[in-house]
């Protein structure tokens, strides 16, 4: 198996087989334009006319046989389903397979488990989730990497980024071979500012990095080194947990205090009335009377009428206090209060990543960071979120609260966090949470999710967050790369160039068979 990375201009010559992109929303239009940049013969299908878009576009009902036939479904090689509606994508898929049973399907699905089942059931079917594709790049951004793409290699996701060499860059003056020999990174492309030369030749001839050179590199993800917990940290965490519990259970504590005062008042009254009675008997009777358990009734049986009236009153008061106390304790222990207290007890104290919003992107970003060995804390407002059980099963602490509140951010120890990822599905809420976090701890890096790519750039320019990312914009290159064919191991965007990492099996009949890597790189212009 050979892994190569190709620039768009040097992709293997595609037959004039047609690619159809169905659904020209933000993601579909981005895929359509990327494919046109690669020189692919692509046709778009849209509900509405798009006069400002250059290219061949068929307007009509997306799942209609007439519309699909007009777009050339019978002769097409690949169909990209890019709408945001899983049900609609499935309807188009079934109609397309009826019209052309051999067509390749690239399917955008939010339901990952359904996509996996379709991949195993249908031939020539590949499903992608925009959230799953974008999550690793959000995780890379939180760790300080400005990744332009990703590469799946050796069961690890390698971030891909571009380095521009200047006079102060640590790689300035270094031979390319030094970087090539480093097994923790993979050189993908080299662009010399002085003369045209491809990567392998530059390595073999001892080319040295100069000012203005550009190099695309994928780096092997590193496991973090977690320090062992110390005894002082344990006591500090215990105190924080108790303080949080005191604030959350204030009403319960007040009712318990009222119950104890009631029992004490009854015990003192019976002792004062008859000093010869043992305080143990009077306490036992008071507790039994107020709780309804009974016992030692002789304490009040032979007493005066006033004591009997007092006893009746205490029974009524005790029944009310006990009922309220049981209700509050039940809510605290079996409700969300105790779970919140337990989450606070397991909350990381420092060097952790805070994720606000447990939607598709938030959930998969949390899983990615957790599997990489990083400490993660999650804030989610919806107590019935569908990902809560899966996250808690991994022992990731989750706080059910409003992430825009200062108290919530302080509870998750924002000031000592490694980074904050704001990835709810509402752009306005994301912006508000990020600004609130900045007012509390401006030193903590913030990665903000914005749906629209153009708006994301504007937010970045105006508010100067560390990174503002659009999941749709991050996922589109993968769809375009898959539509171009081959087994895609990864891809990335550098400027207007789409980089595709393709795995190819070398057989005796393959054009690369029995050739050296250097020869292949020079003749086929692979980078």
N, C-alpha and C positions, 0 to 999 in steps of 0.2 A: 504494500500500500504506500503510495507516494502522495505527500501533501504539497500542493503548490498554491501560490496566491497569484491572482491574475488581475491586472488592471482592465478596465472595461474595453479599451481599444484592442487588447491582446487576447480577449476571450476566444476560445476555439470557434471557428467559423460555424455559425448556426445555419441550418437549412432554413429556407424561407417558410418554415412552418410558422403558423400564426399563434400568437398569445392573446387571449382575451381577458381583459380585466373587467369584472362585473361588479358594479357599484363604485361610482366615482365620488365618494365622500372624501374627507381629508386624507385618510389612509389610502384609499383606492387611487385617488388622483396622484398622490406621491409615488405610489408603485408604478402607475402609468407613465409618469414623467421619467422615472429612473430607467425603465425599460426602453423608452425612446432614446435616452442618452446612450444606452449601450448598443444602439443600432438594431434592436429587435423589431420584428414586424408585429406591432401590437395594435389591438382594437379595443376601445373602451365602450362599456354599456352604461348609460345613465338614465335616470328617470326624467331629467330635465335637460334642455339644451345648455351647452357650456361654450358660448361663442368665443370666450377669452382663451380657451384651451386649444393649443396646436396639436393636431393629430386627428386620426379617424375615430369618430365617436358615433355610436348608434343610440338613438333616443327611443325609449319604450319601456314596457313592463319587463323587469329583469328576468322573471321566470317564464315569460311567454315563449313558446316554441318559435313563433314568428320572429321575435326580436333576436333570439339566439341564432336562428337560421340566417337572418340578415347580417349578423356579426361574423358568420362563417364558422359555425360550430362544427359542421360536418368535415371541414378541412383543417380545423385548428388542432394544434398539438397539446396546448396547455390552457387551462381555464383557471384564473385566479378569482376566488370568491372573497371580496373585500368589504362586504357590508358589515355593519355592527350588529345585525340580527341573526342569531344562530339558526332560528327556524327558517328564515328566508334563505340563508345559505344552503341549508339542507334541501329546501324545495328546488332551488336552482340546480344543485348537484344531481338530484334524481332525474330532473328533466334533461339535463345535459348528457347524462349517461345513457338515457333512452335514445337520444339523437345521435350520440357518438360514444359507443361503449368503450372505446380504447383511449379516450381523451385523458390526459393527466390533470389531476385536480390539486390545486393549492388552496386550502380552505382555512379561512380565518374563523376560529371558534373560541368563544370565551370559556366554554365547558371543556376543560382539558381531558377529563376522563372519557367523554364522548369522542373527542378527537382521537385519542389513543385506540379506542375500539374500532373506529372507522378506518384508521391506518392499518390495523391488523385484518380487517374484514375485506376492504375494497382494494383491488390492485391499483397502482399508480395514484395513490391518494396520500397527500401529506397535509397535516393540519398544524397550524401554529396559533398560539395565543399571544396577543400583543402584550398582555401583562407579563407572561412568562418570559418573553423575549427581552422586555425592557428591564425586568427586575435585576439581573446581574449588573447592568450598566448603572442603575441607581445605587447598587451596593458598591461598585467601583468608585462612583462619584463621592459617596460618603467617606470612603477611605482616602480621598484626596487625589484620585486618578481621573484625569479628563479623557476618558476612553472614547475612541472613535468607532469601536466595534468590539467583537469578542470572537474567540476561537475555542472550539471544544476539542481538547487534545488530552490523551492519557487520562480520561475520566475527570478532567478538571476544566474549568472555564477560565481561559486566559484573557485578561483585558488587552485590547489592542489600542495603541496610541501613537501619535506622531510627534517626533522630536525635531525642532528647528535649531540647528547649531549656530550659536553666536560665540563671541569672544570669551564670554564668561561660562559657557556651558562645560560641565565636567567631562564631556566626551570630545571637546575640541582638541584636535591634534592627535587623537587616538587612531590607530589603524583599525579598519573595519574588521580585520581578522580577530582582533582581541574581543570584540563584541560577538563575533560569530562563534567563537570557542566557548562562550559562556552558556552553559546548558540551562540556566534558569531563564533565558530569554530566547526569543525566536525572531531573527531579522526577516522582515517581509519585503521591504522595498527600500531602495536607496536612490535618491535623486541628487546628482551632483550639480552644484551651482555653476561649475566651470566648463564641464564637457559632458556629453551624453555617454553614459556607461551603465550597464546593468549590474545587479547586485553581485552575482557569483564572480563575474570577471573582476569587479572592484575588490572583492575579497582576495582572489588569487593573485592579483597584481600588487597587493599591498597598498591599496588606496587609503589615504588618511583623511579623516573628517575635517572639513574646512568651514569657515564662516559662510552661511547661506545654504549649506547642504541640508537636505531633509531626509529623515529616515523613519520608517514605520516599523514598530517593534511590538511584539506580544510578549508579556512577562508572565512567568509562572506564579500563580497565587501562593502566598506564603501563609503558613499557619501562625496565628498570634501566640505569643508567649504570655500565658496567664500566671500571675503571681499567686502564691498560696495565701489563703486567708489567715490573718493573725487574730489573736485573742482580743486585742483592743477593737478591731473592726467588728468582731462578733458582738461585743457589748454596745458599741455605737449603733449597730443595726438593730439590736434589741430595744434600745432606748427610743430610736426613731419609730419603730413598730408600735411600741406602747403609747407614744405620743399621738400617733395617727389613730390608734384604736380608741384612745380617750376622746379625741375630737369627733370620731364617727359614732361613738356609743354614748354620747353625753346624756341623751334622753333615757337610755336604759339604766345608766348609773344613777340618775336622779330618782327614778322609780324604785330601784333597789334600796337606795338610801331612805326613801319614804317608807318602804316596807319595814326596814330595820328600826326606824324611829317608832312606827306603830307597835311593833312587837315590844320594844323597850318601854313605851308608855304603858302598855297593858300590864307588863310584868311589874313595873314600879307601882302601879295602882293597886294590884292585888297584894303585893307585899306590904304596902302602907296600910291597907285595910285590915290585914291580919299578919302581924309580925311573927306569929308562931309558925306560919307556913314556910316550908323550905323554898328558897329561891329557885332550886332546881325544878320543883313541882310547878311553881307558878310560871316559869319560863316554858316548861313543857306544855302546860295548858294554854298559854298565850299563843305559842306557835301552832298548836293543833287547832285552836279556835279560829285563828285568822286564816290559816291555810285550808281549813275544812276537814282536816284529818281527825280531829277530836282527841280525847285523852285527858285523864285527870279531871273529870267534870266536877268532882267533889269540891274543887277549889271555889267554884261559884255556886254550887248547889245549895249550900246552907248559908249563903251570904245574904246581906240585906237587899231590899228591893232596888236601891240605887246601884249596887254593884251588878245586879242582874240586868238593869237597863243599860248600864255601861257595857256589859258583855254583849248584849244584843247589838248595840251600836258598833262595837268593834268587829262583830261578825260581818255586818254590812260593809263597813269601811275596808276590812280585810279582803272581802270577796272582790271589791272593786280594784284594790291595789294589786292583789294576786293576779287577777285577770289581765290587767295592763302589763304587769311584769312578765307573765308568761308569753303574751303576744309579742312584746319587744324582744325578749330573749330568742323566741322562735324566729323572728325576722332577722335578728342579728346573726344567729348561727346558721340557719338554713337559707337565708336570703343572700343578697349580694354584699352585705357589709363584711361578713366574715371572709368571703372570697377576696374582697378588696384588701382586707387586713393581711391575708396570707400572701397576696401578690406584693404588697409593700414589704413584707418580711423577706421576700426573695429578690427584691429590687436591687440591681447592681449599684454600687456606690460610686464607681468611677470607671473611665475608659470603656464606656458602653455606647451602643447606638440606640437612639430613641426613634421609633417609627410611629407617626401619627396617622391613623387610618388603616384599617385592616381589610381593605378591598383586595382586588386581584393583585395589584402591584405591591401593596403593603405586605400582604401575606407571603408572596413569593420572595420579596426582598428580605423579609425576616427569616424565612427558611434558608435562603442563600447565605446570609451572614451567620446564622446558627450552625449550619453544616461546615462553614469555613472556620469555626471555632471562636467566633466573636460573641461577646455578651450583648444581648438584645433586650430592650424593654418596649412594650407596645401600649399605645393609648387608643382606645376605641370607644365611641360613644354609644353604639348600639349593643345592648346586652344580648340580643338574639342574632348577632352576626354569625354567618354560616361557617366562618373559619376559626371561631373561638375555640372549639373543642380540639381541632387539630393543633393549634398553637399551644394550648395548655398541655396537651399530651407530650409535647417536647419540653415541658417545664420552662417555657418562656413566660416571664411575668407579664400579665396584662392588667391594665387599669381601666375600668369602665367609668369614663369621665369625659368632660369637655376639655379638649386639648388647648382651647383658647384661654382657659382660666390660668392665672398665675399660680394658684395653689396646686393645680394638677401638674404643671411643668416642674414645680419645686418638689413635688412628691416623687417624680421619676428622676430627681437629681440632675436637672438640666445643666447646672453650672459646671459639673465635673464630667459631662458626657463627651464622647469622642466626636459625635456629630448628630444632627437632628435631620430626619427625613420626613417631610410633610407631603403625604401621598394620598390624601382623601380624594374622592371623586368630584369635589366641588372646588373650582379654581379660586373663588372668592374666599372660602373658608381656609384654603391652603395659604393664601396671601396673608390673611388675618393672623393665623397661627404663627407663621414665620416672623411677622412683625412683632407679635407679642413676645416670642422667644428672643428676638434681638434686643428688645427693651430690657429683658431680664438678664440675659447672658450674651452680650454681643460677641464674645470671643469664641463661642461655639459655632462651628461651620453648619450652614443650613443648605440642604438639597430640597428644592421645591418642585412639585409636579404641577405642570400646567398643560391642559389638554391640547390647545392649539399651538403649533410650533412657532408661528409668527408672534403670537402674544407672549410666548415664553421668552423669546429674544427681547421683546420690549420690557418685560418685567425684569429681566437680567440687567438691562441697561439702566433702568430707572432706579431700582432698589438695591442693586449691587449685591445680590445674594451670591453665595459661593458657586452654586450651579442651579440652573432652572432647566428642567428637562421635560420633553413631551414624549410620552410612551408611544404614541402613534408614529411620531417622527423617527424614533429609535427602532421600531419594529419594521417599518416599510422596506428598508434594504434587504432584510432577510426574505421577505416575500418575493422581491424582485430577483434575488440571487437564486432562490428555489425555482422560479419560473424559467430561468435560463438553462436549467438542467444540471445533471450530475449530482453527486453526493456532497452536499454543502456541509463543511465542518465549521464554518464561521464566515463573517463578513464585517465590513466596516465602511464608513464614509470619511473621505479626506477631501475637503472642499467639495467639488462636484464629481469626484471620482468614486466609483463603487468598487471596493475590494472584495474578492470572493476567494475563500479557501476551499479548494475542491480536492477530494480524495479520489484517486483513480487506481484501479487494479491493473498491474502490468502483466500482460499475457504474452506468449510468443508472437502473437499477431499485432500487438500494440505498437504504434509508431515509436514509442520511447524504448522499446525492448532492446537490451544489449547496448545502450548508449550511456555515456557518463553523465552525471548530473550537470557538469559544466557545459557539455555540448548541448544538452537539452535546454538549459536556461538561455544559452546564446541563440540557438536556432529557433526555438519556439517562443522566445521572449517571455518566459515565465519568471516571476519575481518572488 
